[in-house]
Amino acid sequence: MTEQRIALVTGANRGIGFEVCRQLGRRGYRVLLTSRDPKKGQAATRILSAEALAVDFFPLDITAEESVAAAEQFVRKCYGRLDVLINNAGIYLKDDRSISTLSIDILRQTLETNTFGALRTCQAFLPLMKKHHYGRIVNVSSTMGQHARMRNISAAYRLSKDALNALTQMLANSIQTNDILVNACCPGWVRTEMGGKSAPRTVEQGADTIVWLATLPSGGPTGRFFQDRKEINW
Ligand SMILES: NC(=O)c1ccc[n+]([C@@H]2O[C@H](COP(=O)([O-])OP(=O)(O)OC[C@H]3O[C@@H](n4cnc5c(N)ncnc54)[C@H](OP(=O)(O)O)[C@@H]3O)[C@@H](O)[C@H]2O)c1
């Protein structure tokens, strides 16, 4: 394959997603940096373009069907392919609490972004990947969604990431013939707006396993869950 690979990253105007764009750009990928806020996304794209990286911008709110459809049309028209999809966009709402008192509205909003949003983009872009017999999908999850270690705090976030893990497995199992690998990973506790200032990891460290999964060679793992490039339990 001599053509430049195309990667799309959701929620990439800041935090881990922004760093993933930078690292993929440095590896020679053409990156479509997406953000629900066009101004923030354009500003982030300008920073990476100034670093001589091949980065384009497109507005994308993963909770909106028409926004995902518009992004898919843009990708098909401008590049004709999509090699890498990083489902990074995520929310962790303030009033997320114990399951017994959790507001259904908080759960609904959290699932809408962290789970349905990621599924929506997978469903939108898989046909393009299948057409070209190549794809790497990375669902940015969390050990807080690990079924084996489920705890009763931040219930909405945990449920959303547990469901994201489950859909990762289902999707991977549904695609066996093409060179399309679908995995989930946890970036660890990272210093971002979501992770807060006390988090021990840098965005560079948080992005590492995501980029590793995005650039897996053919025959690499699929339908698995990783942290620090090592498989972990669901
Ligand atoms: N930081 C950690 O310690 C940690 C740990 C485990 C897992 N993770 C996961 O890592 C991913 C990135 O987290 P982060 O720490 O970089 O968080 P962050 O700094 O809060 O960034 C989240 C990004 O998602 C975007 N986003 C939210 N809703 C969206 C929507 N509907 N459509 C498109 N974009 C949307 C945000 O856009 P706006 O700027 O417009 O809000 C922002 O760009 C998330 O999936 C998170 O769950 C993070």
The ligand as an SDF file (V2000), in Angstrom:
LIG
                    3D

 48 52  0  0  0  0  0  0  0  0999 V2000
   -8.4760   11.3460   31.1300 N   0  0  0  0  0  0  0  0  0  0  0  0
   -8.5510   10.1580   31.6940 C   0  0  0  0  0  0  0  0  0  0  0  0
   -8.0170    9.9270   32.8050 O   0  0  0  0  0  0  0  0  0  0  0  0
   -9.2690    9.0150   31.0150 C   0  0  0  0  0  0  0  0  0  0  0  0
   -9.2350    7.7480   31.6180 C   0  0  0  0  0  0  0  0  0  0  0  0
   -9.8760    6.6850   30.9860 C   0  0  0  0  0  0  0  0  0  0  0  0
  -10.5320    6.8780   29.7840 C   0  0  0  0  0  0  0  0  0  0  0  0
  -10.5660    8.1310   29.2220 N   0  0  0  0  0  0  0  0  0  0  0  0
  -11.2890    8.2860   27.9510 C   0  0  0  0  0  0  0  0  0  0  0  0
  -10.4380    8.9360   27.0080 O   0  0  0  0  0  0  0  0  0  0  0  0
  -11.2420    9.6820   26.0670 C   0  0  0  0  0  0  0  0  0  0  0  0
  -10.6880   11.0990   25.9630 C   0  0  0  0  0  0  0  0  0  0  0  0
  -10.7350   11.6800   27.2380 O   0  0  0  0  0  0  0  0  0  0  0  0
   -9.9770   13.0130   27.6600 P   0  0  0  0  0  0  0  0  0  0  0  0
   -9.4130   12.7780   28.9980 O   0  0  0  0  0  0  0  0  0  0  0  0
   -9.1170   13.5010   26.5600 O   0  0  0  0  0  0  0  0  0  0  0  0
  -11.2670   13.9640   27.8530 O   0  0  0  0  0  0  0  0  0  0  0  0
  -11.5140   15.5120   27.6060 P   0  0  0  0  0  0  0  0  0  0  0  0
  -10.2910   16.2930   27.7430 O   0  0  0  0  0  0  0  0  0  0  0  0
  -12.7080   15.8300   28.4440 O   0  0  0  0  0  0  0  0  0  0  0  0
  -11.9340   15.5280   26.0520 O   0  0  0  0  0  0  0  0  0  0  0  0
  -13.1180   14.9240   25.6170 C   0  0  0  0  0  0  0  0  0  0  0  0
  -13.3380   15.2910   24.1770 C   0  0  0  0  0  0  0  0  0  0  0  0
  -14.5660   14.6760   23.7430 O   0  0  0  0  0  0  0  0  0  0  0  0
  -15.3200   15.6710   23.0810 C   0  0  0  0  0  0  0  0  0  0  0  0
  -16.7450   15.3630   23.0300 N   0  0  0  0  0  0  0  0  0  0  0  0
  -17.6250   15.2340   24.0510 C   0  0  0  0  0  0  0  0  0  0  0  0
  -18.8430   14.9760   23.5710 N   0  0  0  0  0  0  0  0  0  0  0  0
  -18.7590   14.9490   22.2200 C   0  0  0  0  0  0  0  0  0  0  0  0
  -19.6760   14.7630   21.1670 C   0  0  0  0  0  0  0  0  0  0  0  0
  -20.9690   14.5460   21.3830 N   0  0  0  0  0  0  0  0  0  0  0  0
  -19.2100   14.7680   19.8890 N   0  0  0  0  0  0  0  0  0  0  0  0
  -17.9120   14.9890   19.6310 C   0  0  0  0  0  0  0  0  0  0  0  0
  -16.9940   15.2250   20.5890 N   0  0  0  0  0  0  0  0  0  0  0  0
  -17.4190   15.1960   21.8750 C   0  0  0  0  0  0  0  0  0  0  0  0
  -15.0080   16.9670   23.8330 C   0  0  0  0  0  0  0  0  0  0  0  0
  -15.4130   18.0960   23.0950 O   0  0  0  0  0  0  0  0  0  0  0  0
  -15.6820   19.5440   23.7830 P   0  0  0  0  0  0  0  0  0  0  0  0
  -14.3430   20.2280   23.9240 O   0  0  0  0  0  0  0  0  0  0  0  0
  -16.5870   20.2190   22.8090 O   0  0  0  0  0  0  0  0  0  0  0  0
  -16.3240   19.2800   25.1220 O   0  0  0  0  0  0  0  0  0  0  0  0
  -13.5040   16.8080   23.9510 C   0  0  0  0  0  0  0  0  0  0  0  0
  -12.8710   17.1520   22.7490 O   0  0  0  0  0  0  0  0  0  0  0  0
  -12.6810    9.6170   26.5880 C   0  0  0  0  0  0  0  0  0  0  0  0
  -13.3930    8.6480   25.8770 O   0  0  0  0  0  0  0  0  0  0  0  0
  -12.5150    9.1920   28.0410 C   0  0  0  0  0  0  0  0  0  0  0  0
  -13.6490    8.5210   28.5400 O   0  0  0  0  0  0  0  0  0  0  0  0
   -9.9540    9.2090   29.8070 C   0  0  0  0  0  0  0  0  0  0  0  0
  1  2  1  0
  2  3  2  0
  2  4  1  0
  4  5  1  0
  4 48  2  0
  5  6  2  0
  6  7  1  0
  7  8  2  0
  8  9  1  0
  8 48  1  0
  9 10  1  0
  9 46  1  0
 10 11  1  0
 11 12  1  0
 11 44  1  0
 12 13  1  0
 13 14  1  0
 14 15  2  0
 14 16  1  0
 14 17  1  0
 17 18  1  0
 18 19  2  0
 18 20  1  0
 18 21  1  0
 21 22  1  0
 22 23  1  0
 23 24  1  0
 23 42  1  0
 24 25  1  0
 25 26  1  0
 25 36  1  0
 26 27  1  0
 26 35  1  0
 27 28  2  0
 28 29  1  0
 29 30  1  0
 29 35  2  0
 30 31  1  0
 30 32  2  0
 32 33  1  0
 33 34  2  0
 34 35  1  0
 36 37  1  0
 36 42  1  0
 37 38  1  0
 38 39  2  0
 38 40  1  0
 38 41  1  0
 42 43  1  0
 44 45  1  0
 44 46  1  0
 46 47  1  0
M  CHG  2   8   1  16  -1
M  END
$$$$
